[in-house]
């Protein structure tokens, strides 16, 4: 599955996404909002385990979002 828009791309996970996932998910601000389900620190092993699970269960709705522009540090979960 691939959905391409001007500012983002949604596509299926690939095994080699684990490095980018680990780098982006290892963020205390993310953990503060999802700490019941999310390890901190978020390691490459955590990322690999998540992607392997997502690939085994593709209908769970877990898809990576690739932004064409980097989000600013001031961005928050409310979109403001």
Beta strands, then each sheet from edge to edge (+ up, - down):
strand 1: 2-4
strand 2: 8-11
strand 3: 64-67
sheet 1: 1+ 2- 3+
end
